Amino acid sequence: MNKSKKLLIAGGVILYLAVTGLSWAVFGYFNQGSVVIAPTGRDGQNVTEALGPKDQECPINGAYFTKAERDIWQTRRPLTVTIENHLDSRPQSGLSRADVVYEAVAEGGITRLLGIFYCGAALTGEQKYDIGPVRSARTYFLDWASEYGDYPLYAHVGGAGECGDPTVHEEAKALCQIRQYGWMNEGTWSDLNQFSLSYKECRRDTRLGANVATEHTMYCDTVALWEKAADRGLTVKTAVSGNDWDKNFRPWLFKEEAKLADRGEVSEIEVYFWKNQPDYDVVWQYDKETNSYQRTNGGLVHKDFVTDQALLAKTVIVQLTRERGPVDDKKHLLYDTIGEGQLFVFQDGQVERGTWEKESRTSRTRFFDSSGAEIRLNRGLVWIQIVPAGNVIEF
């Protein structure tokens, strides 16, 4: 090889390294506190590229997101979804993208979840039918869903009790209450019962295995559900009134998380719902470095099926509530969601005892410390466990 060719090759290598280094430097600079999403997502559909600082506050849980994500969620209203937690339904899909999760016993000591999806699910997920398994409505979930604006989007598969059903206790008739609240009226049809939807929005899926019972196989697609809501005139505004969904929404108070040196040593939280149902016992393991709580359910690390990552919360709230029932032959339970009671708030490796208050179905549940001041929550996923009053919380 002559001298001129060697110089040409050497020059090309130097130029390549310089350009590559510059690209990584630019990427590293702009990616600090940023999210980068590929230009195409599931099935090749276009996805907004979010490149920029996470400096936009989520009104639901105070977490910071990019402006691109905010531009998306500001066209919608929160989506609330009943997700089951039966032993055979785990691992569920989509819980890691929720902003808030509520957990309460449905029947027989078996817990069920209500996920609130808004900011964390703004960008398109990794796959269609990204939330589930979706299960039936319960009246107490309606009370919590009602906190997220007028005519909240509520996804479920059937539910307890139509208005004329003599087999269901009057207070437990969730389907009847949905009608009474106006969630099925023209112009305010926010109810997303799978029986009124198409295959596009929800479908059966055997991702957990071919031998899983049918009731554990219903998954819904968040993008399609928001599109269905828009078709019904329910976006950020309610078409018939012209009001924004959050006209009367009251956010919780948030704070910046404690610095490492100021974090506490409460490293493990043990919560049980019913003593004879250990498969639904919960343990939260605190990690001081990440300032987060990893969830274990029934003795196993609780993961998201889609990501295969452990579920992590920034704040864990144990809300002690009077449990009533079973109130009918179908074993339905009732909880005193409206009123007040005791609670434990776990964040920053510390625990704070206080009280919760909820004035009406549509008002926000608020959390207060022992002095009566409203508790400020860490930014990020908030997991609220509704535990029968009298249960012992160990930490």
N, C-alpha and C positions, 0 to 999 in steps of 0.2 A: 504493500500500500504506500503510495507516494505521500509526500509531506502535505500537499494541498488537501487530499482526502481526509487525512488525520485531523487537520485543523477544522475541516467542515463538520466532521462527526463530533469532535469535542465541543465545537460551538453549538451544535444542535442539542447535545446533552445538557450543556450549561443553560441554554435557553429553556429547555423543558423543565429542568429543576427549578429555575427561577419562576416560571409561570405557575408550576405546581405549588411551590411554596407560597407564592402570592395568593393563589386560590384558597389554600388552606388558611392562610392568615386572615383573608377577608371573611371566609366562612366562620372561622373561630371568633372574629370580632363581632360580626352581626348575630351570631348564634348565642351570645351570652344572654341568658334569660329569655330565650326565644323558642319558638316551636317551628319546625320545618316539616311540612307535609308534601309528599310527592304530588306532582301536577295531576296525576290520575289516581283514582282510588279503586274501590271494589268494582269489578266488572268493567273497568276502563272508564268509568264516569269521571267527569271533571271534578276536581276538589280545589277549593280555595287554597292558595299557598299562603300560609301564615308565617311570615318572616318579619320579626320585629320583637320589641320588648314585651314582656308580660306585665302590663301596667294598667289593665282594665279590670275593675273590681266586679266580681259576680254578685248580684244582689241576693242570691239564694244562700251562698255559704261564704262569701267574702274572699274566695280564692282569686288570684290574678290570672288573667288570660290575655291573649293578644287582641289588638283592635280588629283583626280579621274575624276572629271568633265572636267578638262582641257584635260586629256588623251582622252576623248570622243570627245570633240569639235574639237580637232586638227586632227581628221580623216575626217572632213566634211568641207563644206563651208556654209556661212550663208543662211538661208531660209527666203525669203521675201514673205509675204502673204497679199493679199487684203482682208480685213475684213470689212463687212458693219457695219454701225451705224444707220440704220433706226430704228425708235422708236420701231418697232415690232421685231427687231433682238436682242434686249437687254434682259438679260445680255449675252454678248458674252463669248465664251469659249477660254481660253488660253492667254488672254492679260496680265495677271499678270506674265507670264513667258517670255514675250518679253524683249529684251534689249533696243530697241528704238521703239517708235510708232510715225508715221506721221499722221496728220489729215487734210483733206481738203474737200471742198464741191465737190460732184460728179455732181448732178443735183438738181435744185429746192431748193437749200438751205439745202439739206440733206447731211450730212458729211459722208465720208468713211475713212477707216483707212488702213495704211500699217504697218504691224508689222514685225520687224526684229528679227528673232529667231536664236540664236546661243549658247551663254553661259548659259543663264537662262533655256533653254530647253534641255540642254545636257543630263541630266538624264531622264529616261522614266517617262512620266506623269502618273497621277492617272487613266486615262482611254484612250481608243482608240478614234480616231476621236476627238482629243483634241483641234483643232483650228477651229473657225468659229463663225457665218456663213461666208463662203467665197463667195466673189462676183466678179464682172467682172473687167477687166483691164481698166486702164485709162493712158493716155500718161504721165502725170506728175508723177504717181507712178513708171513708168519705169525709169524716170530720177533719182529718189531717190534710187530705187533698184540698179541702175547702179553704185552707189557709193560703193557697197559691193563686189568689185572684178570683175575679168573677168568672164563673163557668170554666173551672179548671178542666183540662183534658185528662180523662181518667180511663186508662186501658185495663181491661179485665176480661175474663171468660165466664159469662153468666154471673150468678151470685145468689145470695140468700134472699128468698121471699119476694114475690110480686105482691101487689097490694091486696089481692083477694085470697092469698094462700093461707088457709086455716092451720097449716102444719108448722108455721114459723111464728115465733113470738113477734108481737107487733113492733117492738123496738129493734128487732134484728132484721127487719125486712129491707135489706140494702137496695134491691131493685126498685122497690116501691119508693124509697126515699130519693133515688136518682130521678124518678119522674117528678116527685114533689118539688125538688130543688130547681126544676126547669132545665135539667141537663139533657133532656130529650126533645125540647121544644124547637120548632123551626126558628132558625136564627141564633139559637143558643145551644145547639146540639153538640155539647162537649163530651158526652158519654161515648166511649170507644169500646163498646162491648163487641167482642170478637164475633158474636153471632150476627152482628149487623155490618160486618166488614167483609171485604173480599180476600181472596188468596194473596193479593198484592200486599196487604197490610199484615196479615197473620197467617201462619200455616203450621201444620204438624211437621216435626223434624225429629229424626232418631239419632241426633248427634251424641246422646248419652248412651246409646246402645240399643240393639234391636229388641231386647227383652224388657225394656223399661215400659211401665204401664202407660196407657194412652194419656191419662190426665197429666203426665209429666212431660209432654212433648209439644206444647204450644209455644211458639216463638213469634214475636212481632217485630216489625221493622220501624225504627224510629223515624227515618226519613219519610216513609210512606204514611205513617200516622200523622206527622205534621202536615203533609200534603193533604190528607183527608180533612184535617181540621180547617185548612185554608179553603178547601172546596166548600165547607160549611159556613164560611164567613168568620172564622175564628183564627185570627193571626195575632199580632200584638194588640189589635183592636177587636172589639166585639162589634160586628157589622151593624146589628140592629140598634145599638145604643151609641156607637162611635167612641165609646170609652176604651182607654187602654186597659189591658188585663190587670195592671198593677196600680190602678187608681187608688184602691184602698189597701194595697199590700204594705205590710210593715216589716221591713228587714230586721233581722237580729242585729245586735251590736258585735263588731269584730275588733280584733287587736292583732298586732304583730306577735309572733310566737316568742317565747322567752329565749334569751341567749343561752348557750350551752352551760355556762357556769351557774345560771340561775334555775336550771331545770331540776326537778325533784327526783325522788328515788322510789316512787310508787311504780313498781316494775311489772306487776301482774294483777289483773282484775278478773275475778271469777263471778259469773252470773248464771243463775239457773232460773228457769221459768216454773216448771213442775218437777218435783223431786223424783218422780218415777219415770222421767223421760230424759235420761242422760245424753241421748243422741242430739239433744237440742241445747245442752249446756254450752255456755260460751266462755272462753278465756281470751282476754286481750293481753298481749305481751308488748310492753313498752320498750322502744329502742331510743335511747337517749341521744344518740348521734343524729338520727333522722327526725327525732321528735314526733314519732308516729306510733300507732298501735296496730299490731298485727293480730288478725282475728283467727281464733281456733274455734271450730264448731264440732261438737261431738267427739272431741279428742283429735281431730285432724285439722291441719292448716286449711282455712277456707280460701279457695282460689276462684278467679274468674276463668271460665272455660275458654273464652276468646284469647286472652293474653297469657294464660297459665301462670299468672302472677298472684301472690297472696293479696288478700284484701287488706288495705291499710286505711285507718281513719286518723284524722288530726284531732278530733274531739269525740269522746264517747260519753253519752249522757244516759244514765239509768233513771228512768222516770217511774216512780212507784205510784201505782194506780189501782183503785178498787176494781177487782174482777168479779163479775156476777155470772153465775150459771154453772152448768148448762141451763139455759132458760127454756128449752123445748126438746122434743124427742129427737131432733136433728143435731143435738149437742152444741148449738150455737152459744157463744159467749158474748158478754157485753162488758165494756170498760167505761169508766167515768172519765171521758176525755175532756169534758167541760167542768170547770171547777178549779180545784187546786190540790196539791199534794207535795210530798217530799221528793227530792232528787239528789243524785250525785253527778257532778260534772268532773270528768277526768281529762286533763290536758296538761302539757308541759311537765309530765311526770308527777303531777300533783293531783289532789282531789279537793273538791269544794262541795260542801253540803249546803243545800238550799231548798227552795221551793219552786214549783212550777205553777203557772196560772193560765187559764184559757177562759175568756168571758163568754164566748158564744161559738157556734159552729164555724162561722166565717172569720173569727178573730184569731190572731196569732198566739200560739203557745209561747209564753215568755218565761225566762229562767232568772231567778233572783238569788243572791247570796244571803247569808244569815243577817246582814244588816238591812236588807231590803233593796239593795242596788241591783240593777240588771247586770247579769254576768256577760262579759265580753268573751266571745268564742274565738278560738284559733281559726285562721283561714284554711279552708280545705274541707274534705269529706266529713260530715257530721253524722254519726250513727246514734240513733235514739232507740233505746230498748225499753219497751213498756212492760214493766215487771209487776206482778201482783203485789200489792202492799202487804208487808209482813215478811216477805222473803229477805234472806240475809245476803248482803253483798260483801264478798271477801276481797280484800286487797292488802 
